């Protein structure tokens, strides 16, 4: 098994976890506090009811986020789940106990509004839709005075006859719609039919003022992008645009940039898994450069090399609101890595950065680590897997990790940090890092000492969920030691089925000598200074 494919999904939480959160919120809502003296204290019955509603709404919001990132591990969803629960609970505290006859609590009202404004047919099995089925499915949209502002037609394949049914309905709604999800809505159709369907939908929605548009998973290419010309040209206030897995080539990327008149309000732009290449990246760079409000940019797996990477990095320098950056699985190389490091100082709000599999090597990785250390004070997720990083870059990485006290996830898998680098990273994680959830140091040529140090560094973290050190060269004795560290919490240690105790360059005498002289390794690392101040 390729260690790169191993991951633990943090979302969705188990039912017991959800119930535990409800119980905890109920207790908080019935515990006297300064706020309860001001707003009033809820009864146990009322608190339990509100806690259940809070959890359900937070879970729904987090699940919706997770659906947008199906290849993620769910850490973003977990964070949103916690934040939304906290926010809604504070709203309830400030509302205080309900008065008699107040049947529509604030939270219930929010849930009610949500149901009335969202029309979603994406559930159920993936299927082709004919005219009759379309008419039946879309009936709610034809009801007079409906309040729908968001539609999701994903996972249903519209042919021409179904599109002719949907077109007039969408035309009647276009002035009230703000969010449109047409991802994966022409699957299995011929190119000719698919382009006609897209053109019908585009014409119907042209002139709408959308904040959210998702056209992912439609194999658009340039022809598909231009089939949506009418819709794209009329969008002046988009806040979220998704074009993932769409066959966005160089020409298609240029078409997107040409057609969208303004991206001044754009907050989310996602181009994951396309065929953009360097030239396409140049076009996307212009889009990024004109998106000063951008908070979430994803351009992963888009076949971008050094030249395009440099252009993107420089364009990102205009995005001072950036919170999440995902450039994984491209061929940036050292030069683009250094270019990116030069703009990081402007990202004071950045919380997640995914820069794995970019061919950064030691030079590019050190430049980025040094830049991150001096900036992005609230960083929560750092992924730099598969970048040919050796122990030479470990001091810079460790110094960076040490000061990032809000880290929830650290992924340095598939590098070559070895024992020396592993011990440095472990030392950097020892103090603080109370929010740490996951550390991935798999496939790093780590042996007994490094494995044990990593285990000892994370095992006592309060919310920790997973240490992945699979695919290394840990001796059988080392495996026993690591298992002993986790004896009271074995689920926190990932599988070791890919570990090779007799890995490359294995030398039994050297292993024994290393075991006898572990203090020497630690003494070498004592001189490593990791500043704790930002």
N, C-alpha and C positions, 0 to 999 in steps of 0.2 A: 504493500500500500504506500502511495506517495504521501509523505508527511504533510505536504502542502494541502492535501484535501481534507485532513483531519481538523475538525472544528467542533466546538460545543455550542449549541444554540442556547442562548440565554433567554430567548423568547419563544413561545409564551411561558409564563410562570406556571408552576403546578397549582392545582386547585387548593392544596393545603397552604401554599404561599399566599394566594389571594385571600383565603379566609383569615390567615394570620394578619394580613394588612387591615382587613375590615375590623378585626378584634382590636388591633392596636389603635386604629382611628377612633373607634367607639370609646375606648378607655380615655384617649386624649380629650375627646369632646365632653366627657363627663367629669373630668378632673378640674377642680377649682384652679383658677389662674387670674392674673391681672385682667386679662381680656374678658373672662367670664364675669368678673365683678362689674365690668363696664357694660357688657352686652347681655348678660344673663347666662345661666348654666342649663344645658340641655338635659332632659330626662334620659334615663338609660334606653327606653324604648325609642325615643326620637333620635338619639345618637346612633343607635344600631341601624335604623332605617336610613338615615343620612349617609352613614359610613358605607352601606351597601351600594347606594346610588353613586356616591363619589367614586368608589372602586370600579363600578361598572363603566362609568364615563371615562375614567382614566385608562382603563383597559381597552376600551374602544378606540380612543385616540392613539394609544401606543400601537395597537394592532394595525391601525390604518397606516402609521408610519412604517411599520415593519413590512407591510405589503409592498411599499414603494422600494424597499431594499431587500428583496428576497434572498440575495446572496450574502447578506451581512450576518453577523452573529447575534444580532438582537440587542447589543449593548445600548444603542441609541434609543430603542424602544423602552428598555428598562429605565433609562434616565428620564425619558418623557413621562413614563408611568409614575415615577416617584414625584417629579415636579408637578404634574397635573393633580395628583392626589393631594399634595401639600397645598397647592393653590386653592383647590375647591374646598378643602377642609377649613382653610382660613376664611373663605367666603361664608361658610356655614357658621363659624364662630362669630363673625361680625354681624351676621343676620340675627343670631340669638334664637331663643325658643320661638316656635311658631305660635301665633295667636290663634284663638279659636276661630274656626271657619277658614283659616288660611290653607286651603287644600292644594294650591299650586306652589309648592316650594320652589325656590330658585333653581335648584338642580333638576327637579322634575321638568320644569319649564324648558330648561336647556335641552334635555333629552327629547322633549316633545317637538321643539323647533327643529332639532336635527332630523327627526324622522320625516317631518313635513317638507323639508327643503332639499333632501337628497333622494335622487331617483337612481337606483343601481340594479342593473340586470346581470351583473357579472357572476353572480353565484350559480351554483349548479354545474352540470356537465358542459363542456365546451361543445358548441353545436352550430351548424349552419341554420340560418333563419330565412324562411320564405316570407312572402307578403302577408299571408294569413297569420303566421306566428308573430310577425312584427306588429301587426295591427292589434293583436291580443296583448302582447307584451307592453306596448306603449300606450295602452288605454289611459293609465293614470295621468299621462302627460297631456291628454286631450280634455281633461276635466276643466271646466271654466274656473277661473280665479285660483288656480293652483299656485303654490308658493315655491315650486322647485327652482333652486338656483344652481344646483350641481347635478350633472348627469354622468353616469358611468356605463358605457356600452361594451366594456372590455369582456373578452372571453366568449363573445358571440360573433359569428361570422356573417356579415351582411352581404347579400348578393344584390344585384341591380333591382329586382322587384321589391325586396325589403327596403332598400335605400329610397326608392320612390315613395314608399309609405312613410318612412322616417323624415324625409326632407321637409314636407310641408309642416309637420309637427314641430320640428326644430325651428323652422322659420317663424312660427307663431310664438316661440319661447325665447328667441334670441335676445330680446331686450331685457329679459330678467335673469338670464344665465350668467354666472360668474366663474363657474368651474366646469370644464368639459374633459372627460376621459374617454378617448377613442383608441386606447392602446389595444392591440391584438383584436381588431374588429373586422379584418378581411382575410383571416387565415384560410388557406386552401383555395383561394380564388385565383383565376388566371390574371396575368398582369393587366390585360385590357379591361376586364371587369373590375378589378380592384381600383384601377385609376379612375374609372367612371364613378364608382361608388364614392371614392374620396372627393371627387369633384362635386358630386351632389351634396355631400355633407358640408363641404367648404362653402358652397354657394348659400346653403341654408343658414349657416352660422356667420357668414360675412357681416360685419358691422356690429357684432356682439362685443361687449366690453368685458373681456375675460381677465381674471387674475391668475387662473390656473389652466394650463393646457397640456395634456399628455397624449402624444402621438407615438408612443413607444411600441416596439414589437410588431411593426407593420412592413418591414423590409422596404422602406420608402425609396431609398436612392434619390437621385436628383429628380426623376420623373414624379415620384410620390410627393416630394417636397413641393414641386411646382403645381401638382394637382390641388394642393391646399393653398394656392396663392391668394385667393380671395380672402380666406380666413386670416392667414398670416399678415397680409398687408393691412388689415383693418385693426390690428392689435397694437395699441399705443400704451397700454398700462399693465402688461403681463408682469406678474410677480413670480410665477413658477412655470418653467418650460422643460418638458421631458421628451427627449429624442433618443432613447436607449434602444440598442439592438435594432437599428433601423437601416443598416447598410449605408450610413452616412459617409459618402466618399468625399474626395476633395471638391468635386463639382457640387455635390449636395450641400456641403458645408457652406460653400460660397452662396448657394441659392438661399439658404436660411438667413444668412447675413444680409443678403440683398433684399429679401422680402419683408422682414420684420422692421417696421419703421422706427421703433424706439425700444430700448431696453433700460431706460433710466430707472424704472421701478423694479427691475428684475432682481429677485432674491435667490431663486433656485434655478440652476442651469445644469442639466445632466445629459451627457453624451456617451454614456458607458457602452462599451462593446460595439464599436463601429469601425469603419475602414478609412478613417480620416487621413492618416498619414501627415507628413510634414506640411505639405501645401494646404491641406484642409485645416491643420492647426493654425496656420497663418490667418485664415479666414475667421476661425473661432476666436483667435486672439483679438481681432478687431471688435467682435461682439462683446468679449469680456472687458476690453478697454473702455467700452461705452456703457458698462453696467456698474456704476459706482456703489449701488446698494447691494451687490451680490453677497450673499451669506453662505451659500452652499454650492460649490462647483465640483462637478464630477466629470472627469474626462479620462476614465480608466479604460484599459484594453482598446486603445484606438490607433495602435500602430504608429505612434509618434516617435520620431528619432530626435537626435540632438538639436537640430535647427528649429524644429517645431517646438521642442521643449523649452528652448531659450526664449522663443517668441511668446509662448504662453506664460512663462515665468515673468517676463517683463510686463506683459499685459496685466497680470494679477497685481502688480504694484499699484494699480489704480483702485483696487478693491479693499478699502480699509475696514469694511464691515464683515469681512470673511470670518465665518465660524467653523466651517467644515470644508476641507480640501482633500479630494481623492484623485490622485494621478496614477494609481497603481497599474502595473503591467504594461509599461511602455518601454522604449529603448532610449531614454533620455541621455544616459551617460554622465560622465563627470562634469562636463561643461554646463549642461542644463541644470544639474544639481547645484552647482556653484551659483548660477544665475538665480535659481529659486532662493538660495540662502540669502541673497542680497536684498530681497523684498520682504522677508519674514518679519522684519522689525516693524512693519506697518500693520501687522495682523494682531492687534492687541486683544481682540475678542475670539481668536481662534481656539477651539476646544478639541477638534479632531483633525489629524493629518495622516493620510494614508499614502505613503511613498515607497511601497514595497515593489520589488521586481522592476527597478528602474536602471539597473547597471550603474549604480552610483559609485561603487568601489570605495576604498578607504578615503580618498581625497574628497569626493563629493559628499560622502556620509559625514566626515568630520566637519566640513563647512556647514552642513545643515544642522548638525548637533550643536556646534558652537553658536550658530545664529539662534536656534531654538532656546538655548540656555539663557540667552540675554533678552528674550522676548516672550511672546505668548504665555503670560503668567498663569492662565487658567486651563492649560492643556490637559485634556482628559484621556485622549486616545493617541498613541504614537505607534505607528506601524512602519517598520523599515526592513521587512523580511526580504530575503533573496537578493541582496545587493552586493555580494562578494565582499562583505566586511570582515576584516581580520582583527586579531587582537591589537593591532597597531592603532585602530580607531577606538578601541574600548575605553581609554581614559576620557576621550571627548564625549562619548555616549554616556558613560557613567556620570560624568559631571552634569550633563544635561538632565538625565533621569533623576538625579539626586534632588535638584531644585524644583522638579515638577511634582509638587505635593498633592495635586488634584488628579493624578493619573488613575484611571480605572482599568486601562488595558495597555499592555506593552507587548509588542510583537517584533522580535528580532530573529525569527526562525530562518532556517536555510541560509545561514552565513557561515563564517569560519572563526568564531570568536574563541573557541577552545576554552580550556580551563581558566587560563589567565583572564580572558574577557568575561567569562561567566562569574568569576569571583568578584570582579570589579562591579559588575551589574548588581550582583547580590548585595555587595556592600552599600551600593547607592540606594538600594531599596529598604535597607534595614530600618532606618529611622523614619518615622512618620508614615506617609503613604497609606493613611487609614481608609481611603476609598478604593484601594486597589482590588480589582476583581479577577483579572486574568493576566498571566505572564506566559508567553510562548517563546521558549528558547530551544525548540526542537531542531534537529539536524545542524548542530554547531560544533561537532567533533568534541563535545564535552565529555570528560571522564569523571572519575569518582569524586574528586574534591569539588569541582565546579557544581556538580549535581547536588551534593550535600549542602553546599553553601546557599544555593538557590532555594532549596527546600526549607532550610532554616530561616531564610530571610522572609518568606511569605506565609508560612504555616499559621502564624498567630495573627495575621491581619483579620480584622473583625468581619468583613464581608467577602473575604476571598473565596473564589469558586474553582479556579483551575490553574494548575501549573503543568505545562506541557514541555517535557524534556525528552520526548520520544525521538528515535532516530539518531541517538548519540552513541558514544563508545564507553558506556558505564559498565564497570566490572560487576560481577555477580555480588561481590561484597558491597560495592557501591549501591547497587539496587536494593540490597537488604537494608543498608543505612537509610536510604531515602524512604523506603517503606516504613521504617521504624519512626522516622520523623513525622510521618502522616498516620501513625497507627490509630490515633483517636479521630481522624477525619480523612479516611482513605479516599473518599469521593473527590477530594480537592486535588488529587494527583491523577493526571491523565494516564492512559495506557502506555506501557513500555514494550509493546510487542515488536516494535521496529528497532529497539535498542540492540546494538551489536557489541557485546563485551569483548570481542576479539576483532575490533574494527581495524581500519587501515593503519599501518605502521604500529600495530600492537606489539608491545614488548613487555613480556611478563615481568622481567626483572626491573624494567623502568617503572612499571606500575607499582611494584612493591616498594621500590626506592622512593617513588613519589608519595606513597602512603606513609612511609616512615618519616618523610621530611615535609609533611604538610605545613608545619610551623614555618618552614623556610619560605614557602609560597605566601603564607599570610604576612610574614615579615616584609616581604618585597612590596606587598600592597599597602602596608601601613603608611608609606610615604605618599600614597595617592591622596591628594587634597581635593575634596569636593565641596565647594562653597555652597552654603545653604541659603544665602541671600540672593534675591533676584536682582 
